[in-house]
């Protein structure tokens, strides 16, 4: 027995018996799983190896008396062992999984009035598909119009009948799925819907419709949606007419070459609210149509006829989305044809608009209004609608039943006794029927994806148009190489990831497909912005639900899963291998008709949550097309947006959706720009750090209009020198030498500054000059991105390289020498050319009653703004007032105005232009006192000092920092510089 224990009393095993039956048996007080013993025995039998017993000493801490938690519960269970008192009793050790939902989502696919398999089949016929955008001003009825189309195609009446009041309204606004959209009553994100709709001939077509926000702050959503569409449906409130957002949408669509159609909405306001007689209502409608045509003509003078809208052309529809009806002249003529069947409906439709009158006695159409004749539109369209409304509202149920029976409308007794609004809706739905006229209008005036592909390629595709890939895209070839243009990212219900929304240009995208995701900056030379990803899912986007498909062919809009990681704003997705090993090219980034000039700085209240905030900022950047997030030199994290409501939504999403944290937010400020108003007082030179190269530059202001033309893309620096030269020669009178020596636009290829080579070939060796051209351009880009006044971008300045002396050795004139020197030469010439600060200006548009106009004058005057014009809106008691207000003085303006007008006025603020701030920003004689507003001429100085202080820069701008010491000394001695 002595052999069982060692000298310390530890058990070491039984003595070996002669039979050797206990070979390898475990110690009795150590735990071994039965299965492990069986496996060991089995292994020994297989191996047929006899092992000697282990005499290893097992320490107390290594002994296992009980099975481990992992052995009991299995490998797939997470086990947490915590010390006592590390968590409060209120907090569970393992918190339950909470499903977060930030958007409204259908639990199941809602029933529709067509087969979803049929809709999937229709995707294969691009000629029968239309991709359109609903655009217009705030509260003009875009989302309500989409609801009307949804109610026609979806069977959701059961959910509506059981609800009344607010709960019923929640079932509507089908494309408003964000919680903020529901709370505020405005659309914030664009909402796509794919619907199968029938024309008046009964043929089905696939409509991919994108409902866009109407608030001017969300114009970025409109621009992103328009990029994917072949046509725009403008929705205009008949009372308010063309407002700011509508005007912006028209201008953008016309400049992008997108066909327009018009829906004049809220027609019932003419009858119930304004109580206009039918004859006057015609002139009000005509005025709205002419307003749209005036904006079109002003956008492209002399060429507006191609885009002109008019009811007799068939591209204007009349609607009341709240009552669920919409018709065009053609569809209304067809209603008469159903009764009489003896005439051509198109002939009648052409006679229903304009100065054509109907004589009821002779039963003929005439060109001149005479006794007994009425305007045909009033006689055949407006009067029947007016009568339908007046009878429905005023007659008793028994009389109304008899009247409706003559029109073939039959309602239940309970329906006849319902309230006026519901009764009108029921009557109108039966009288007008579905919106087939709208479908006909879109089919006729909006091109199919096959017809619209050429426009998209010519305007947005950066690759050659004669390649096989481009040819496949132009034909909308489903069997060609895959190319998808993505312009929008929608977050998932839990807001953790994003789905990519784009248009399939050619090929067919399927789940499980490996693709290349090319970013906006991708080029053949620089493949850094390329990522290989696998498409996890393909859906048809329906706002509240997504229809999963086995693939989406060319010509359709698609929602993709699994490819969003590397996409920030827009992207081009191509297949892994293009035919004949062609190079991949991208679509240009979306060009917005607004600028992000509203700026706030954010930081977490708890500093340890900084990584969480940074992740949230990355998601904000993806979710909002015009949101810009960056880190200033001082280390503060800055968000740039378009306006107050936009920034409010961004910060809500950052706090609740994407980061779930509390933030400290700075007071709002604005972006500035720096410019010059004179030519440099002298030629400013800069020496490289090794003193072997010398650059001389002069700065001067650009001619008015050049910066805007560059930003609008009317001239492209990547075009051949001849093309760029010709543009500046013809439009701005540049001489041949100057126009052909424009080296760069800055800070990027569409920047509002010019770098021009003004050296003479006789003075400078051209070969060595060409060798440093790229590095001089880099220095110029760096300088124009961050100006010397307060590190804001430079704008509207031409930098001329007048002289350069270079070392003969290439190693002495490398990028490290030339780039910072080029930047310093730009800065010194800029500061010697009367620098000025520029600030963004909002155009302010107000609608309200006559007594609200004086309030706008008062509020604007207090904020450095002024009124440009005020007019009465024709046929209404409302006034429209337009004015200008600096962005930095606009914070809280809308609230201020509403208080002054008792909430009667609505105001829209749109970025209009950059304007020079009064005063010299470098005037050191100006004394600024704390807590006192700066005088008018001290404004620029005030802005510069406060911006520098906020960014953590030195208190004042010193020219000596950028000028060469000997040049600075000579200027100081001559008295040109004070100090």
DOVO-160394 format. One record per residue (C-alpha): residue in three letters; x, y negated, z. Coordinates in steps of 0.5 Angstrom, whole numbers, plus 500, padded with zeros to 3 digits. Each point is the difference from the previous one (the first is absolute). Example, Ala and Ser with C-alpha at 12.3 -4.5 7.8 and 13.67 -1.06 7.14 Angstrom:
2
Ala525509516;Ser502493498;
END
This chain:
979
Unk500500500;Unk506495501;Unk501500492;Unk493496500;Unk502494503;Unk507496499;Unk504497506;Unk495494501;Unk494504500;Unk497499493;Unk497505497;Unk504503494;Unk496506497;Unk499507502;Unk506505500;Unk500504493;Unk497507501;Unk502506496;Unk494500495;Unk501493499;Unk493499500;Unk500493502;Unk505497495;Unk499492499;Unk494500505;Unk499493502;Unk500498507;Unk494501504;Unk499493503;Unk501497493;Unk494499495;Unk501503493;Unk494500495;Unk497507499;Unk501499492;Unk507498501;Unk502506503;Unk496504495;Unk504496494;Unk506502504;Unk499507500;Unk497500493;Unk507497498;Unk504505504;Unk497506497;Unk501497493;Unk507498501;Unk502506504;Unk505496504;Unk501502507;Unk502494504;Unk503500507;Unk496497505;Unk501492502;Unk503499506;Unk499492499;Unk499496506;Unk493496500;Unk500494504;Unk494498504;Unk498494496;Unk500504493;Unk495505503;Unk493500497;Unk495503505;Unk494498496;Unk498499492;Unk502493497;Unk494495498;Unk502501493;Unk500508501;Unk493499503;Unk497495495;Unk504501494;Unk504496495;Unk495496497;Unk498496507;Unk503494502;Unk502501507;Unk502494505;Unk503500507;Unk500494504;Unk503498506;Unk495498506;Unk497492500;Unk503499493;Unk493498497;Unk494497503;Unk494504502;Unk496496495;Unk504503494;Unk500507498;Unk507504499;Unk498502493;Unk495494498;Unk494503495;Unk501498493;Unk496494498;Unk497500493;Unk501493498;Unk495497494;Unk501493498;Unk496500494;Unk493503498;Unk500506497;Unk494505498;Unk500506504;Unk498504493;Unk500499493;Unk493496499;Unk495503495;Unk501496493;Unk495500495;Unk504504495;Unk505506500;Unk507498503;Unk502506495;Unk497496494;Unk504493503;Unk507504500;Unk498502493;Unk499493498;Unk507498502;Unk503504494;Unk496495495;Unk504493501;Unk495497494;Unk494501505;Unk504497506;Unk500493502;Unk505497506;Unk497494502;Unk501495506;Unk494496504;Unk503493501;Unk497493503;Unk500496505;Unk498501508;Unk493502501;Unk498500493;Unk498507500;Unk505505498;Unk500505505;Unk492500500;Unk500501492;Unk505506501;Unk494502506;Unk495500494;Unk504504496;Unk502505505;Unk492501502;Unk499501493;Unk505506500;Unk500502507;Unk494503504;Unk501497506;Unk493497501;Unk499506506;Unk505496504;Unk497493498;Unk493502502;Unk501502507;Unk504494502;Unk498493500;Unk503493501;Unk508500502;Unk500508499;Unk497500494;Unk505494497;Unk506505503;Unk498505495;Unk500495494;Unk507496499;Unk502506497;Unk507498498;Unk501496506;Unk504506504;Unk505496505;Unk497499507;Unk502492499;Unk496500494;Unk494502503;Unk501496506;Unk501493496;Unk495502494;Unk505498495;Unk504505496;Unk508500501;Unk502506496;Unk498502493;Unk496506500;Unk500505494;Unk494504498;Unk499505494;Unk493501498;Unk496503494;Unk495495497;Unk496501494;Unk499495494;Unk493498498;Unk501505495;Unk500506505;Unk508501499;Unk504501506;Unk507496501;Unk505500506;Unk501494503;Unk506499504;Unk498493504;Unk504496505;Unk496495505;Unk505495502;Unk500495505;Unk497493499;Unk504496505;Unk505496497;Unk505502505;Unk500507497;Unk501498493;Unk506505500;Unk495506500;Unk497497494;Unk506500496;Unk502507502;Unk493503498;Unk500496494;Unk507503498;Unk497507499;Unk493498497;Unk498498492;Unk495495502;Unk497496505;Unk493499502;Unk499493503;Unk495499506;Unk497493501;Unk495498504;Unk495496496;Unk499494505;Unk507499502;Unk503501493;Unk507501499;Unk505499506;Unk507501502;Unk501507500;Unk496501493;Unk504495497;Unk507503502;Unk497507498;Unk498497493;Unk507496499;Unk504507502;Unk495504495;Unk501496494;Unk508499501;Unk500507501;Unk496501494;Unk494504503;Unk493500497;Unk495497505;Unk493501501;Unk495496504;Unk495502505;Unk495494503;Unk498503507;Unk495498505;Unk495498495;Unk494500505;Unk503494503;Unk498496494;Unk493502502;Unk500501508;Unk505495502;Unk501494495;Unk492501497;Unk502498493;Unk495500495;Unk502505494;Unk502494495;Unk505497505;Unk502507502;Unk503501493;Unk504494500;Unk503502507;Unk502507497;Unk503497494;Unk504495504;Unk503506504;Unk502503493;Unk503494497;Unk504499507;Unk503507499;Unk502498492;Unk503493502;Unk505504505;Unk501504494;Unk501495495;Unk505496505;Unk504506502;Unk502501492;Unk498494497;Unk497501492;Unk500507501;Unk495502505;Unk495502495;Unk502507500;Unk499501508;Unk493495499;Unk494503504;Unk493499498;Unk494504501;Unk498500492;Unk507504500;Unk498505504;Unk506499506;Unk495496505;Unk495504505;Unk495497505;Unk500504506;Unk497500507;Unk504505504;Unk496499506;Unk494502497;Unk503506496;Unk499497492;Unk505498495;Unk498499492;Unk503497494;Unk496497494;Unk501506496;Unk497505506;Unk495495502;Unk498500492;Unk500508501;Unk494499505;Unk496496495;Unk502506495;Unk497505505;Unk493497499;Unk500498493;Unk505504496;Unk499496494;Unk507495500;Unk507501500;Unk502498507;Unk507497498;Unk496495496;Unk496498506;Unk506500504;Unk503495496;Unk494495500;Unk500500508;Unk505495501;Unk502493498;Unk495495496;Unk495505498;Unk493499501;Unk494505500;Unk493497498;Unk495504503;Unk494498495;Unk504501494;Unk504506503;Unk506498497;Unk507498502;Unk502492498;Unk507496501;Unk496494502;Unk496499507;Unk493498498;Unk493500503;Unk498507502;Unk507503500;Unk504502505;Unk508502501;Unk500507498;Unk505502506;Unk494496505;Unk494504496;Unk503507500;Unk505500505;Unk499495506;Unk493500500;Unk498507501;Unk506501506;Unk497493503;Unk493503500;Unk502507502;Unk503497506;Unk494495502;Unk495505499;Unk504505504;Unk501495506;Unk493497500;Unk495505498;Unk496505505;Unk502507500;Unk493502496;Unk501494495;Unk508502499;Unk498507499;Unk496498494;Unk505495497;Unk505505501;Unk496506496;Unk500495494;Unk508501500;Unk500507501;Unk502499507;Unk497505505;Unk502499508;Unk497504506;Unk495496504;Unk506500506;Unk505497495;Unk495495498;Unk499498508;Unk508499501;Unk503493501;Unk501496494;Unk508501499;Unk499508500;Unk493499495;Unk504496495;Unk506505500;Unk495505499;Unk496497494;Unk507497497;Unk503507500;Unk494503496;Unk499494496;Unk507499497;Unk503507501;Unk507502501;Unk506495497;Unk501503493;Unk500493497;Unk507499505;Unk502507497;Unk499498493;Unk503493501;Unk507503503;Unk500506494;Unk499494495;Unk505495503;Unk505504504;Unk505504496;Unk501507502;Unk507503503;Unk502502493;Unk499493497;Unk502496506;Unk507504500;Unk503496495;Unk499493504;Unk503504506;Unk506502497;Unk502494496;Unk499495507;Unk503505505;Unk504505498;Unk507499500;Unk502506495;Unk501500493;Unk493501496;Unk502504495;Unk502506505;Unk496507500;Unk498498507;Unk497493498;Unk497503494;Unk497505505;Unk497495504;Unk497496495;Unk496506498;Unk498502507;Unk503507498;Unk498505506;Unk505505497;Unk506494500;Unk505499506;Unk497498506;Unk501492502;Unk496497505;Unk500492502;Unk498500507;Unk498493503;Unk497501507;Unk501504506;Unk494502504;Unk501502507;Unk497507503;Unk494500505;Unk505501506;Unk505494496;Unk506505501;Unk502500493;Unk497498493;Unk497502494;Unk503497493;Unk495497495;Unk501499493;Unk498502493;Unk503506496;Unk503497493;Unk501506497;Unk501508502;Unk496503506;Unk501500507;Unk499506504;Unk501502507;Unk507503501;Unk503497495;Unk507497501;Unk501493497;Unk505494500;Unk498494504;Unk503494497;Unk500493504;Unk499493498;Unk508499499;Unk501507497;Unk505499493;Unk503505496;Unk507497503;Unk498500507;Unk496506502;Unk500499507;Unk492499501;Unk499507497;Unk497505505;Unk498507498;Unk493502503;Unk495505500;Unk492498499;Unk497503505;Unk492498498;Unk497497494;Unk493497502;Unk495495497;Unk499494504;Unk493499503;Unk502495506;Unk496504505;Unk502507498;Unk505503495;Unk498505495;Unk506505499;Unk502502493;Unk504506497;Unk503494496;Unk499493497;Unk501499492;Unk502493497;Unk496494500;Unk497501507;Unk502497506;Unk502505506;Unk502500507;Unk506504501;Unk503504507;Unk507501502;Unk504495495;Unk499493505;Unk506501504;Unk505496495;Unk494495497;Unk500493503;Unk495496496;Unk500503493;Unk503506496;Unk501504494;Unk499508501;Unk503504494;Unk501507499;Unk507504502;Unk502500492;Unk497496495;Unk500502492;Unk507500497;Unk503498506;Unk498493500;Unk502495505;Unk494498505;Unk498493500;Unk495496505;Unk494496500;Unk501493502;Unk498498507;Unk493497501;Unk500492498;Unk496497506;Unk497493499;Unk501498507;Unk506499504;Unk501502507;Unk502494504;Unk497501507;Unk505502505;Unk500503507;Unk505504504;Unk499506504;Unk503503506;Unk498506505;Unk498498507;Unk504506502;Unk507500497;Unk500508500;Unk495500495;Unk504496494;Unk501507496;Unk492501500;Unk499493498;Unk505500494;Unk496507498;Unk494496500;Unk503494496;Unk502505495;Unk493503499;Unk497493500;Unk505498494;Unk497506496;Unk492499502;Unk500492498;Unk503499493;Unk502493502;Unk502501507;Unk508499501;Unk503502506;Unk508498501;Unk505498505;Unk502493501;Unk508498502;Unk497499507;Unk498507500;Unk492499501;Unk496504496;Unk496496495;Unk493502496;Unk498495494;Unk493500498;Unk495496496;Unk496497505;Unk497500507;Unk495506499;Unk505504496;Unk505499506;Unk494502505;Unk499507496;Unk507501500;Unk501499507;Unk494504502;Unk503506496;Unk507499503;Unk497500507;Unk495506499;Unk501504494;Unk507501499;Unk504498506;Unk495500506;Unk503495504;Unk500493503;Unk504495496;Unk502493502;Unk498496494;Unk503493498;Unk496494498;Unk499500493;Unk505496495;Unk501500493;Unk505501494;Unk504494498;Unk504499493;Unk506496499;Unk501495494;Unk504494497;Unk497494497;Unk507497497;Unk506503497;Unk506501504;Unk504493502;Unk506504497;Unk503506498;Unk501505506;Unk505505499;Unk502506505;Unk506504501;Unk501507501;Unk502503506;Unk507502497;Unk500492497;Unk502503493;Unk493499497;Unk495494499;Unk493499499;Unk497493498;Unk492499500;Unk495495500;Unk493501502;Unk494496497;Unk492501500;Unk497504495;Unk495497495;Unk492500502;Unk497507498;Unk506504499;Unk500504507;Unk493501499;Unk501503493;Unk506505503;Unk495502506;Unk494501495;Unk505505495;Unk500495494;Unk507501499;Unk504506503;Unk508499501;Unk501508497;Unk497498494;Unk505498494;Unk504494501;Unk497497493;Unk493501503;Unk501497507;Unk504494496;Unk494499495;Unk495500506;Unk504494504;Unk502497493;Unk492499498;Unk497499506;Unk505496504;Unk504497495;Unk507503502;Unk505500495;Unk503506497;Unk506501504;Unk497498507;Unk494505498;Unk504506498;Unk505499506;Unk495502505;Unk503505504;Unk495502506;Unk493498503;Unk501501508;Unk499502505;Unk497506496;Unk498501492;Unk494496501;Unk503495505;Unk498492499;Unk508498499;Unk505500495;Unk507501499;Unk503497494;Unk507501497;Unk502493498;Unk507501499;Unk504498494;Unk503506496;Unk506496498;Unk501499508;Unk499507503;Unk502506497;Unk494504498;Unk502507501;Unk502499508;Unk494496501;Unk496506497;Unk503504505;Unk498496506;Unk493499497;Unk496505505;Unk504498506;Unk498493499;Unk493502499;Unk500504506;Unk502494504;Unk495495497;Unk495506502;Unk502500507;Unk500492500;Unk493499497;Unk497506505;Unk502496506;Unk501492499;Unk505496505;Unk495496503;Unk496505504;Unk501507497;Unk494500496;Unk500501492;Unk502495495;Unk495498495;Unk500496494;Unk508499499;Unk504500494;Unk508502502;Unk505498495;Unk506503500;Unk505494497;Unk507503501;Unk503506502;Unk508502501;Unk501507501;Unk507504502;Unk503504494;Unk500507505;Unk493503500;Unk501502507;Unk500493502;Unk494499497;Unk495506503;Unk494499503;Unk502499507;Unk503494498;Unk495497495;Unk493502503;Unk501496506;Unk504494496;Unk494500495;Unk495499506;Unk504495503;Unk500496494;Unk493500499;Unk499498507;Unk504494500;Unk498498493;Unk492501503;Unk502495506;Unk503495496;Unk494499496;Unk495497504;Unk497507503;Unk492500502;Unk496505504;Unk494503496;Unk494502504;Unk494505497;Unk493496499;Unk493504501;Unk495498495;Unk494499504;Unk493501498;Unk493499504;Unk493502499;Unk495497504;Unk494495501;Unk501493498;Unk501498508;Unk506504500;Unk504497495;Unk502494505;Unk502505505;Unk505503495;Unk503493498;Unk501499508;Unk503506501;Unk505500494;Unk502493502;Unk502502507;Unk505506496;Unk504496495;Unk494503495;Unk496496495;Unk494501496;Unk500500492;Unk493501498;Unk493501503;Unk494502495;Unk493503501;Unk499507498;Unk495500495;Unk493502501;Unk501501508;Unk501495506;Unk507502501;Unk506496499;Unk507503498;Unk506496502;Unk508501498;Unk506497503;Unk507502502;Unk503502507;Unk507502502;Unk501507502;Unk503498507;Unk494495502;Unk495505498;Unk500505506;Unk494500503;Unk497495495;Unk494505498;Unk498500507;Unk500493501;Unk496499494;Unk495504502;Unk499497507;Unk500493496;Unk494503496;Unk496504505;Unk502506496;Unk497498493;Unk506499496;Unk504506497;Unk508499498;Unk505503496;Unk507499500;Unk504502494;Unk508499499;Unk500494495;Unk507498499;Unk507498503;Unk500492502;Unk506496502;Unk500498508;Unk501493501;Unk506497503;Unk508502499;Unk501507504;Unk507497501;Unk499493503;Unk503500507;Unk498494502;Unk493502501;Unk498502507;Unk495505502;Unk497500507;Unk498506503;Unk492501500;Unk499494495;Unk498501493;Unk505498495;Unk499494496;Unk498501492;Unk507499498;Unk503504506;Unk496506498;Unk506504496;Unk505499505;Unk495502505;Unk499507496;Unk507501499;Unk502499507;Unk495504503;Unk501506495;Unk507500501;Unk499500508;Unk495506499;Unk505504495;Unk505499505;Unk505496496;Unk504494501;Unk496494502;Unk502496494;Unk502501493;Unk508498499;Unk502499493;Unk507501502;Unk499507501;Unk499501492;Unk504495497;Unk508501499;Unk504496506;Unk503495495;Unk494499496;Unk496498507;Unk506496503;Unk500496493;Unk493499500;Unk500498507;Unk505495499;Unk497497494;Unk493499504;Unk496504496;Unk499505506;Unk498497507;Unk503506504;
END
